[in-house]
């Protein structure tokens, strides 16, 4: 009898525990469902989540939401919040002092169509165009055809590309996403720095005066000068721009995105007439394919070599090496393809855009794909050498071992590398 009573009490206790657990599990289920619904709603509100072909994990959605809120905060911030201008200095005088200090011209370009919204009067001293001639025109009409793609990339690139890659926290794989059309508006405050060639009216441009004694150029190339553009992406609400700004923006858009930048003619360091090269010791990085063609060029190379990065991409490095240095560099090229160690070259001469030679010393190493165990490319750290002399008499006495610099000779040389 007592056993039956104890058994019944145990069953009652078990039933009570079960009744307590069931509501708790239901509460947890409701909580998870509610959180999942909120995450889905949040993902639907974030523009960068929409193009994803598959469902994102919660951590990725939250990360994108934080990035979106940061960009919105930058877009709505006013310049009045950070006013570093003295109260006694008028805006016009401040603008004049800034432009005088940087020795360039200020311009504002809309991101949607590349239209020049504003340009300072100092552009007439740099490009010899009147201010009224440029305002309202497309920037791409004044940029070298080969540089238009680069400028478009700077106007349209979002903060998510190429600086940051989204990683799925669940799989650890990179998330491939195509940015929506309006994503460029979300990168207000992002810094931009790039080189491009711009048209100018006459030959009286400062850069052209410096290089009149240099090698002859084609007539078409003489119409352009290299301009270094530095600035920031800015976004303003359309209502703050007035009717003119509203006409230039999309009717469906509530913000106007643009690039505010200063353009300066980029100087080039030429060797002195006596053959002595005096340059500051600096470095720039290049990357070559296995056959010696440029696949990447650091922007710092423009200061000494004169070439824009896009001018060197796809060309062979052997087209720029001096004739006397070809055997040595070919030997180093052969060694770096066969070795896992860093290979250092002797000082060698590299042809600049203006026909002269500068002396470099490079350190090469090959990048080996960890999966295929094959060489993918060669990374070169190039250092400018100080006080290097070019002895023309010595050059004339030496007999070259390898044929002259040309595409054919470069191909001939590369066939014997491996």
N, C-alpha and C positions, 0 to 999 in steps of 0.2 A: 504493500500500500504506500509506504513511504517512498519506495523506488519509483512508483508511478507518479507520485506527487512531485518528486525531484525532477523526473524526466519532463513532466509538463511545464515545470518552472523553467527548465533549460530551454525548452522549445519556445516558450514565451519570450525569454531573454534574446534568443537568436532572432525571433521575429521582430522584436523591437530594434535590434541592431541593424537588421536588413531594412526596416522602414526608415531608419535614420540615414543609412548610406544612400539609398535610392534618391532622396531629395538632393543630397550633396552632389551626386554625379550628374543629376539633371541641371543643377545650378552651374556646374562646371561646363557642361555641354552648351548651355545657353550663353554663358560668358564667352566661350570660344567662338560660337556662331556669330555673336554680336561683334566680336573683335574682327573676325574675318570679313564681315559685311562692311565694317568701318574701313578696313584696309582696302577693300575693293572700291569703295566710294572715293577714298583718297587717291588711289591709282588712277581712277577715271578723271580726277581733277588736275593731275600733273601732266603737262604736255609731253614730257619726254617718256612717259610710260605708255602713251597711246600707240606708238609705232611697233611696240614689241609683239613678236609673233606668238609668244607663249606667255603663260602666266608667270609673273615674277614672285619671288619669295618676299616675305614681309620685310626683312632687313633691307633689301634692295629698294623696295617702295618707300620705306622711311628715309633712306639715304637720299633718294631723288626728291622727296618732299622737302628735306632740309635744304638741298641745293636750290630748289625752286623758291623757297622763302627768302633765302639769302639774296638771290638775284632780284626778287621783287623789292626787297628792302633797299638794294642799291639803286633800283630804278626810280623809286619814289623819294629818295633823299634829295634835298635841295642844296644848291651851292651856298645858300645863305647859312647853312649849318656849320660850314667850315670857311669862314671869311678871314683870310690872312692879310687882306689889304688894309693898310692904314686908313683911318677915317678921313685924313686930310688929302689923300691922293685920289683924284678923279679916275673913273674907269678908262677914259681915253688916254690919259697920260700913262697909266699902268700898262695898257696894251702897247703903247709906243715904246716904253722902256723894255718890256719883255721881248718884243720883236727885234729891237736894237741889240739886245744882249745875245740872242740866239743866232743873229745874222741869217734869218730865214723868213718864211712867210707862213701865216696861219691860215688854215682852210678847214671848212666843214663840209663833209660829203655824206649824203643820204645813203643808207645801206641798201635800200630797196632797188633803186635805179642808178646809183652812182652819180646822182646829180650834185653839182657844186652849189651848196646853199649859201656859203659865205667864203670870201677870201680877202685877206688884208691887202692894203695898198702896196706893201713892200714886195708883192709878187712881180711888180713891174721892173724892179731892180734885179730880180733873179731870173725870171723867164721872159721878160720884156713883153708881157701881155698886160693890157689894162684890166683893172679890177672888174669893170663892167663887161668886158669881153668874156670873162670866165664864169661869172655868176649866172646860173640857170643852164649852163652847158653840162654835158656828161664828162666826167673825169676820164672815162675810157677813150674819149676822142683825143686826149692829150698824152696818153700813156703809150709806150712802145707796144706794138702788137704782141710781142713775145712775153711781156710782163703783165698783160691784162688778166691772165689766169691767176697770177700771184696776188694782184690787187683785189680781185673778186674774192679770193680765199680769205684775205684779211678783213674784208667788209662783211662776209657772211659767216665766218667761223664762230661757233659757239664755244663757251667755256668748257663744254664737255669734250671738245675735240680741238686739237689733239692732246691737250695737256692731261686729261683725266680719262681713264677707262673704267667703265662700270663692270664690276665683277659680281656674279651671282653667288651669294653667300652659301647656298645649298650645294651647288655643283662645283664651285670654284672656277668656272669658266667665264671668259669674257663675254659680256652681253653686247651683241651687235645691234645697233639702233640707228635708224635714219632719222635725223632731226627734222621736226616739222618746219613748215615754211616760216613761221613766226618765232623760231627759237632764237634768232639773232637778237631779238629785242630783250632777251633775258640775260645778256652778258654785259649790262651797263657797268662801267668802271673797269672793264678788262683792258689791259695795256696792249698796244700794238706798236711794233717796230719792224720796218721792212725797207728794202731798197727797190727803186723802180726808175726807169728812164722816162723823162718827160720832155715834151717838145718845148722849144723856145724859139723866139722870133728871129733874133739876129745872132751874129758871131761874137757879140760883146759880153757873153756870159762869162762870169768869173772863171769857171772851170775851163772853158775853151781857151781863155787867154793864157792859162798856165801851161797848156799843152800844144800851143801853136808850133813850137819847135820840134814836137815829137813826130812820130811816124805818120804818114799820110793815111787818111781814112776815107771811106766812101761818103758820097754826098748825103746819102740817107742817114748815116750814123751821125753826121755832123749836126743834124737838126735836134739831137737829143742830148740831154745831160743827166747824169746820175743824181738822183735826189734821195736823201735819207729822210723817211717820214717816221715820226714818233708821236704818239698821242694815246688817246683813250676812247673807248666806245661809250657813248652816252645815250640815254633814253629819256625822253620827256613826254608827259601826257599831251595829247593833241590839243586839248583845250587851252594849254598855256602858250601855244604857238600862234594863235590867231588864225584868220581865214587863209592866209598864204600857206602856213604850214599844213593846214587841214587839206588843202587842195593837192599837196604833194604826197600825202600819205594815203594808205588804203582806207576806203570808207569803213571797212569792217574793223580797222585797227584803231585802238584807243591810245597808242603810243607811237612816237616817231623816233626811230633809231638812226644814229649817225656816228661818223668818225670825226672827232675833233683832234687835229694833228698840226704839227709844225714841220714844214719841209725845208731842208737845207741842202744846198749843193754839196755833194760829197767830194772832198779833195782826194787827190791821189799823190802818193809819195814817189817822186822820180829820183833816180840816181844823179849825182853831180856829173858835170861834163868831164871831169878827170877820171872817171871810172870808179870813184869811191862811193860806196853805198852806205849812207848813214840812216839807219832806221832804229826805232826803239825795239828792244827785244820783246817779242810777243809771239803768241802761238795761235794757230787755228787748226781745226780738225777737218780731215777729208776722209771719204770712204770710197774704196774702189771695188769693182767687181773683179773676178779672178783674172780677166783679160786686161785689167788696168783702166777700165772706163770709170769715170766719176759717177757715183750714185748718190753722194751727199757732199755738200760743201758748206762749211761754216761761214756765216756772214762776215766774220772778222777778216776773211781773206780779201774782201773787196778793198780794204784800206791800202794794201800793198800791191796786190796783183792787178787791181783795177777791174777785174771781171765781176759781174754779178753772179751769184750762185747758179742761176738758171742758164747762164751762158756756158758754164763748164760741164753741166750735167749731160751725160751721154757721150762726151768726147773722151779720147784716150789721153792719159797723162803723158804718154811718150811724145805727143805732139808739142808739148811745152818744155820738155827737158832739153838742155843744151847738148849739142852733138858730142862733145867730149865726155859727157857724163853718162851716155847711154850704156856702155858696157858695164860700168859699176852698178848702175841702178837695175839693169836687167839681172845681174847676178844676185842682188839683194831681193829682187822680186821672186826669183827662183827659190831662194832660201826661205823666204817667209811662207811660201806655199807648202814647203816640206817640213817646216819646223813649228813647234808650239810655243817657242820662245819669242821674245821681242827682238826684232832686228833693227839695228841703228845704221843709218846711212852716213857716208861722209858728206861734207858740204857740197852742194851741187847748185847749178844755176837753173832757174825757172823763168820762162819767158812771160812777161807781163802783157797786158792788153795793148800797151803803147809801144811795143817792140823792144824795150830794154829788158835786161835780166836782173833779177834779184837772187841772192844766195840764201838757200834754205838748208836745214838739216832736219831729217825726218826720222821718226821711230815708228816702225811698222809692226803690226801683229795681225795674225789671221784669226777670224772668228769661226770656230768649228761648231756646227750644229750638233747638240748633244744627242739627238735621236739618230740622225743619219751618219754622224761621224765624218762629215764632209765639210770642206771649207766653203763658207757662204760668201764672205767678203773680207776685205783687208781694211783695217782701220789705220790711218796715218795721222800722227801728231806732228805738225810741221812747225819748226821754230825758225824765225828770221835771225840770220847771223849778222853781227855787227862788224863794220869796217872790213868788208870783203872787197877785194880788188879784182878787176877784170883785166887781164893782161892780153891785149890784142895780138902782140907779137908772138907770144907763146902759143896762142890759139892757131895762128897761121902756120907754125912749124909742125904742129901735131897732125898726124895722119889718122883720120877716123877709121875705126875698125868696123863700125856698123853704118849702113847707108843713112842718108840725111833724114831729117824729120819730115815725115809725110804720112798719110794714112797707109800707103802701101808699105813703107819701111816699118811702120809700127806693127803691121800685120806680120811682116817677115820676122820681126824680132820676137813677137809673141808666140810664133809657131815653135820657137826653140826654147821656150821657158821651161816646159815640163818634160 
